[in-house]
Amino acid sequence: MQPRNMSMSGVVDLAAVKAAQEAKAKAEQARAETARQGGGGAVSPADLVIDVDEAGFERDVLQRSTEVPVVIDFWAEWCEPCKQLSPVLERLTVEYNGRILLAKIDVDANEMLMQQFGIQGIPAVFAVVAGQALPLFQGAAGEAQIRQTLDQLVQVGEQRFGLTGLTVDPDAEPGGGVTAAPAETAGPYDALLEAAVRALDSGDLAGAVQAYKNVLADDPGNPEATLGLAQAELLQRVQGLDPQQVRKEAAGKPGDAAAQIAAADLDLVGGHVEDAFGRLIETVGRTAGDDRDAVRVRLLELFEVVGAEDPRVIAARRALARALF
């Protein structure tokens, strides 16, 4: 896992298309269990920034990530850039008022965690959302960039995983415990979305596609169904393809719309987002008529999979406009 600048809205995990819905369900169950057990009351602002070690990582990071996105600051006492970055992260965490939690990990004292995250240099900043680790950035970063990244992280936590954050009380005693904000009640389409997840579990991609379409028939703007349908249809398209043959045909026929579309699907499933977009934009420039329109439509479908706010999608939309006009 190589840390790098990346947009949270563009995380593509096609190996497990149902992960977001499952994580959201687990998060809601965790909040319900906390409420059933009486919770620990509101958290103090001082409890939003915590020191974490290997022994407490599961409790303090993984479990809490089912309630709130946890930002991890990998640092060391000898690291001068860390001394500049860490105070900014701490101040912003308090400012975000329970929408994120900051976990500080001293790499010298926790080498195993450093290795597990693939840290090659510090400062390095990651996030854990509903148990899933995401790289944010490595090295020093400006406050504007950090704010933008945190805003995206909060948005992903809320929209994809249902993480409503922590209740913060300035008058609460530090160390008093953490309580998540009240969980949302079940939505009208939860049963259909669960049916889609069950279909994916059984390998029934066609059934999953139909379940998502059933939701969108009544609620065309449903974000979970829109994302789920785009991903399920992509997985359905690549099912049974011979990657070696597809890539060979695409290399030999650069102007063949069908060959390039199939290769772009494989690119995206493999996590090569820019390659998929670039391939189809180049093909738009080489084709005309129905072929060009087919390539354009597929590119728009792949934009749905990645997310409209992802910088890679924004850049690709501009490149597509230049290629078309």
N, C-alpha and C positions, 0 to 999 in steps of 0.2 A: 504494500500500500504506500505509494509515493505521494507525500504531501505536495499540493500544488494549489494555485488559485483556481477556484471553481465556483460555479453558481449552484446554489442549493436547489433551485427550481429545475435544474437540468439533470439531476441524478437519475440514471437509467439503470434499473436492475431487472433486466429481462430474464435472468435465470430464474427468478421467482416473481412472476408478475403480480401475484396476490399478496406480496409482502406488506404493502402499505395497509391494505384492509385488515390483515391479520394483526399487524402491530397496533393499529387503531383499536381493534377489539380488545387486545391485551391491555392497552392503556386504560380503556374504559373499565375493564374488570379490576385493574389495580386500584383505580380511583374508588370504585364501588367498595372494594374490600377495605380500603383505608377508612372510608366513611362508616362502614359497618362496625369497624373496630374502634370507632370513636375518634380517630385521627389524633394529631398532636397539636391542633390549633394553628394559627397563622405563624408564618416564619418571620423572624426579624431580618431587616436588611443586612445585618452582619452575617447571617447564615446563607446569603446568596453566593458568597465566595468561600470555598472550602479547600483545605489541603487534603490530598488523596494519596494513599500509598497502595501497594499491591494487595495487601490484606483486605483493604476496604473498598477496592475498586468495584466489585460486583454490587455491594450494597450502596455505595455512595454515587456511583456513576450509572451502572447498567439498570439498577432498579429505579433510580430517580429519573432516568431517561424515559420511563413510561408515563411520567407526569409532566416533565418539562424538558426542552432541549438542553443538554449539558455540553457546555463549551470546555474543552480541555486545553490548558496552557502548559505545554512542556517547557521547562525552564531549568536553569542552574545558577548557582550563586556567582560563578565566574563569568557568566554570559552578560556582557554589557548591553547588547540589543534587547535582551530579556528585561533588563532593568528599565528600559524605556517603554517596552510594549506592555508589560504586566500591569503597571498602574493605570494605563488607559483601559485595558480590559476590565479591571476591577471597577473603575469608575462607571463605565458603560453598563456593566452588569447591574449595579445598583440602580442606575438610571432606567434600565428596562423594567424594573419593578416587578420581578417575578416571572417575566416571560422567558428568561434564560437563567441557568445556574452555571457558575464558573468553578471548575475543578482544576487546581494547580498541582502539577506533578513534577517533583524534583527528579530529573533524569539520573543524577548521580546516585540517588538512593533507591531508584526504581528501574534498574536496567532492563528487567524482564518486560515491563510495560513498554519501554522505549523500543525494544526489539519487536514486540508484538505489533506495534503500530508502524514499524518500518522507518523510524525516525533516523534521518541521516544528518540532520543539522538542526540547531535551535537558534531562536525560538521557533516552535512549530505549534500550530493551533489546529485542533480537530474538534469535531462535534459528535455526540452520540445522541441519536434520536430514535426512541422506541427500540433501543438495543442495537441499532445499526450505526456503525462508525463511518464518518464522512470527513475527508480532509478539507480544511478551510483555506489556510495559507501557511507558508513557511517564510521566516525572516521578518524583518520589520515591515510594518504597514502603516499607512496614514489613517487618521481617525475617520475620514470620509469613507475610505474603503472598508474599514472595519464595520462602520455603521451599516453600510449597504449589505455586507455579508450577513450581519446579524439580523437585519430586516428580512432577508430572504430565508434565513434559518427559522425565524419565528413563523413566517408564512407557511413554510413547509410543515412545521410541527402542527400548526392549527388545521391546515386544509387537508393534508394527507394522513395525519396520524391522530387528529382530534386532541392534541395536547393544548389544554387551555391555560397552563401555567400554574404558578404558585400564588397563594394568597399572602400578601405582605402586609404586616402591621408595624408601623414605626415604633409603637409602644410595646411590642412583644419582647419577651426576654430572649436573648440569644441562646441557641441550643434547645429551643422549646419544641422543635419538631417541624415537619413539613406537611402541609395539607394542600392538595391540589384544589383548584377552583372546581365548582360543581360540574359534574359531567353532563353533557347534553343528553336530552331524552332521545329515545330511538326514533329515527327518521322513518318516513312513510315508505321508503324504498329499501330499507335494510334487509328485508326478507329476500328481495330479488338480488341484491348485491351479494348476500350470503350464498344464494343459489349459484351465482357466478363463481364464487370461491370454491364451492364444492365441486363444480364442474371442472375447474382447473386442477383441483386435487386428484380427480379421477382421470385426468388426461383428456377430458372431453372439451377440446377447444371450441368446437362448434356450439356446444351447449353454453359455454361461457359467453361466446359472442352473442348468442340469442338472448341470454339473460341481461346482458348490458343493453342490448337494443330495446328490450322490454322497458327498462328504466327510462331510456332516452325518449321512447315514444310518448311518455307522459310528462317527462321533465327534460326537455332538450338541452338544458344548460347544466345538468348534474355533473359536477367536476369529477367525481369518482367513477361514474359510468363512462364519461368521455375518455378519461385516461385509461381505464380498464379495457374499453373496447378497442382503442387504438393499439394497445399492447397485445391484447389477445389475438387481434387480427394479424398483427405482425408475426407473432409466434405461429399462427396457423399457416401463414404464407411460406415460412421457411421450413415447416415440418416436412421431412422427407427429401429436402434438397441435398444434393451432393456438393458440398462447399468447393471442393477442388474443381469439379466440372464447371460450376457456376463462374468461378473466378477465371478459369481458363477461357471460357466463352466470352466473358466481359473484356478480358485483355485482348482477345483477337478481334472483337467487334466493338470498337469504341463508339460507333454511331448507332448501335442497335439498342433501341429503347428498352425492350423487354430484358435483354441481357444485363444492362446497366441497372435497371430497377431491381432485379433479383439480387445482384451483387450489393446494391445499397442496403437492401433489407438485411443481408448477412453482415454487412459492416456495422449496422446499428445494433443488431443482436449481440455482436462481439464487443460493443462498447466504443467503436470507432466512429464517434458522432461526426466530427469534422470530415472524415473520409467519406461517409455516406452522403452528407450534404454536398461536398465538393464534387463528388462523382455525378450527382444528378444535375447540379447547376451546369457543369461542363456539357452534359448530355443535352440539356435545354439548348445550348448554343450550337449543337451539332445537328439538331433535328428540326422538324417543321410539322405543321398540321396536327393530325391526331396523335402522332408519336410524341410530339413536343407537349401536347396537352396531357397525355398520360403520365409523362415524366413530372410535369408540374404538379399534377394532382397527388402523385405518390410523395413528392417532396413535402407538400402541405400536410399529408397524413403523418409523415415522420416528424414534422414540427409538433404535431399534437402529442406524440409519444414523449418527446423531450421536454416540452413545456414552452409556452409562448414567451415567457419572460427570461428564458435562458439567453445569455449573451451570444452563444453560438447560433441560436435560432434568429436572434435579431440581426446578427451579421449576415447570416445566410439569406434572410429575407431581402436585405439590401442588395446582396449579390444576385439574387434571383431577379429582382426588378431591373438591374442593369442588363442582365442576360436577355430579358424579355423585351426591353424597350431601348 
